[in-house]
Amino acid sequence: MEPFLGNAAFRTYAVCVAILVIKMIASAVYTASQRSRVKGYVNPEDAAVVGGPGVTAADTEQSEVARALRIQRNDLENIPLFFAIGLVYVLLGASPLGATAYFWTFTIARILHTLVYIRNMQPARAICWGAGVLSLIGMSVTILWKMV
C-alpha cells in the first residue's frame, strides 16, 4: 500500500472513490426516506413492520420512490465504470493533473446529477450526466492510446 500513498493520482482516485461510495449510500437513504414519507412499500413485510398500522404493500412503486430508485439505478450504471477505468488509468501512470481533472469532474458531476435529478431539473441533469461520461471516455481513450 505504501507505494500508492506516494502517488498523487492514486490519492485523488481514492478520495473520489470514497466520496462516491458515500454518495451512493446517501442515495439509498434518500430512497428509503421517500418510501417512508409516502408509505410506499411493495414488500408486505416492510409495510407491516416499517409502515405501521393499516399500511399495506402496493403492487407498484409510488412516483416519488420510483424516481429515487432511478437515481440509484443511474449510479449503478455509471459509478462502477469509474471505479474500474479510474483504477486502470492510475495503474498505467496517470499524471496528477489528468487524474485531478478526470476524477474530480466525474465526482462533482455525479453529485450534481443526483441533486438536479431530485429537483427535476432538465437539461441540467443531462449536462451533469454528460460531463461524467466524457470523463470516462477521456480516461478510456487515454488508456487505449497508451496501450496501442
N, C-alpha and C positions, 0 to 999 in steps of 0.2 A: 504494500500500500504506500510505503514511503516514496517511491519514485513518482507516483501520481500526485502526491501533495505538492511537489515542486513544479508541476505542470500547470501553468495558468489556465490553459484551455480546459483541462480536466476539472480544475476547481470551479470554473464558471459552469461547466456542464453539471457537476454535482449539485451546485446551488440551484440551478434551474430545474433539475430533476426533482429535488426536494420540494421546491415551490409548487411544481406541477402535481406532485403526489398530494400535497395538502389541498391544492385547488380541486382535485378530483374527489377527495374526501368531502370537501365543502359542498360540492355539487350533490353528492349523495345525501348529505344532511339537509340541503335545500329541498331535495325531492321528498324526503321524509317529513319535513316541516309542511310542505304543500299538502301532502297526503293527510297529515294530522289536521291541518287547518280546515280542509274541505270534507274531512271524514271520508276520504276516497280510498277505501280498501277493496281489493279484489280477492284477497285470501280470507276465507271465513274465520280462520283462527286469529288473523290480525284484527278483523272487525270486532270479534268477540273480546279479545284481550286488551287491545290498544284503543279501539274505537269507543268503548264504553257501552252502557246500557242502550238497547234499541238500535244500535248501529249494525247494519248488515252489509255483507260483501256485495259489490256490484259486478256485473258481467264485463263492464268496460271501464277504462280509466277516465276519470274526470279530466276536463281540458287542462286545468292547472297542473295536475300531476303528469299528464301526458307531455306537456311542454317541458317540465323539469326532467322527465325521462329522456326526451330528445336531446337535452343539453348533455346528459351523461353519455348517451349513445354517440354523440358527436365527439366528445372527449375520447371515447374508446376507439373511434375511427382514426383519430389524429395523434394523440399524445404518445401511444406506444410506438408509432413510427418515429417520433422524435427520440424516444429512449434508444431505439436501435440505431438509427442513422447518425444521431449525435455521438454515440459512443464510437462507432466506426470512424467517424470524422476525426475525433480526438486521437484514436489509436493510430491513425495514419499521419499524425503530425500536424494537426490543425494549428494555424497561427493564433496567438492570443487575440489579435484584432478580429480575425474572421470568426473565431468561436464566440467572442463577445457579441458581434453583430448578429450572427445567426441565432445564437441561443437566447439572447435577450429579446430579439424581435419575436421569435416564436413564443416565448413565455409570456410576454406582455400581450401579444395578440390573442393568445388563448384565454388569458384572464379577462381582457376586454370583450372577447367574443361571448363569454358567459354573461357578463354584465349587460351587454346590449341585447342578448337573447332574452334575458329576464324582463327587460324593458320593452320588448317588441320593436326594436329599432332596426329597420332596414333603410338604406343599404349598409349601415354601419356594421351589421353582423356579417354580411358577405365580405366587406372590406377586411375585417379582422380575420376571418377565415382565410381569405386570400393571402394576407401577409404571412400567416403561419405556413401555409402551403408553399409559398415562394421561398421561405426559409428552408423547408425540407428539400425542395427542388434544388436550391443553390448548393446545399451540402451534398446532395446526391451527384450533381454534375461535377463538383469538385473532386469527389471520391472517384468517379469514373475517369476524370481527367488524369488523376494520379496513377490509376491502375492500368491505363492503356499506354 
